[in-house]
């Protein structure tokens, strides 16, 4: 097989940032994906429907000519989000979910939720209006090892949450562990999960060893949730390629400038938008499941969000290539994940 044509995919977890640099980040996603769930963790965060509308307008205005791309907006949940905001969001037609960031869990999450008990009225409204909750599934207790925070979140937060709100649709975003895979497989169809390309391709060794085998910190591979052991990567591959419709594509592509990544306290986030789909294709091919890539990338997420599947198609071609060393990012530069590595599939021109 030298080419692979699939229904145009969607990205069910994407960071675009804001301001002048957004246009550069957006171009890579809009050239591949038809739609994307856009994360609300700006500064200040997108907590109200009117802010989501304004942000959406800025995204649409930044699209390059010829790009057809629909941003699907989200709200940032806080301890003081009013329940009536959920109805405004649902009535807007442009807000498709609400995002739960445990306070302090990741980039720009300092305004996130400190205690879910403070969000009871909001969660009840979301359940009644069938508004999905998207969760960054990590416990933030500093006593918990960073590699155990997802597993802890399942026990301490997610299981009690789903008991209390049994019909609330939830997306467990960017899962990274075998335990998360097993929990989702044993749950009902109200729970879905996104899986990133980088968590399928790399284990935590990638944080410390470059493609040439040299030891050293690799800040552009640092993300949250952090990369995990090989046993967890293998579990994610089995989940993504296994055909279960509750696992679907979400890149979590998260752009940061070179300066912000290569610093004494580098930001968490991998910029994968320019190569995410080829990275997924490589993974599915290695697993002998290239025929299942279309469902994972183009069908499962749309079905979970109860949106129509896309009708147009894109083509990948077999070709060895390497990502550029850096790309424009407003007035600065950005380094895509995978620099120095060779990929086997690329988007046909």
BELMODA-V524626 format. One record per pair of residues at least 24 apart in sequence whose C-alpha atoms are under 6 Angstrom apart, sorted by the first residue. I is the first residue (numbers start at 1). J is the second residue. D is the distance in whole Angstrom. If there is no record, write none. Layout:
I/J/D
I/J/D
This chain:
2/317/6
2/318/5
3/316/6
3/317/4
3/318/6
4/315/6
4/316/5
5/314/6
5/315/4
6/294/6
6/313/6
6/314/6
7/312/6
7/313/4
8/312/6
8/313/5
8/314/5
9/33/5
9/297/5
9/298/4
10/34/5
10/35/5
10/36/6
10/298/6
11/36/5
11/250/5
12/36/5
12/37/5
12/250/4
13/37/5
13/250/4
13/251/6
13/252/5
14/38/5
14/39/6
14/252/5
14/253/6
15/39/5
15/253/6
15/254/5
20/330/5
21/329/5
21/330/4
23/62/5
24/329/6
28/273/6
28/274/5
29/273/6
30/69/5
34/69/5
35/69/6
35/70/5
35/71/6
36/71/5
36/72/6
37/72/5
38/72/6
38/73/5
40/74/6
40/75/6
40/76/6
41/108/6
46/75/6
46/76/6
47/75/5
47/76/5
49/89/5
74/98/5
75/99/6
78/112/5
78/113/5
79/113/5
79/118/6
83/121/6
83/122/4
97/131/6
97/132/5
97/133/6
98/133/5
99/133/6
99/134/5
99/135/6
100/134/6
100/135/5
101/136/5
105/140/6
127/168/5
132/169/5
132/170/5
133/170/5
134/170/6
134/171/5
135/172/5
135/173/6
136/173/6
177/232/5
178/232/5
178/235/5
192/246/5
192/247/6
193/247/5
194/247/6
194/248/5
194/249/5
194/250/5
195/249/6
195/250/6
196/250/5
196/251/5
197/276/6
197/279/6
197/280/5
200/233/6
200/237/6
203/227/5
203/228/5
203/229/5
203/230/5
204/228/5
204/229/6
219/261/6
221/270/6
222/268/6
223/268/4
223/269/4
223/270/6
224/268/6
241/289/6
245/300/5
248/296/5
248/300/6
248/301/5
249/297/5
257/333/6
257/334/5
258/333/6
258/334/5
271/336/5
271/337/6
272/336/6
272/337/6
278/345/5
278/346/5
315/348/6
316/346/5
316/347/5
316/348/5
317/345/6
317/346/6
317/348/6
318/344/6
318/345/5
319/344/5
319/345/5
320/344/5
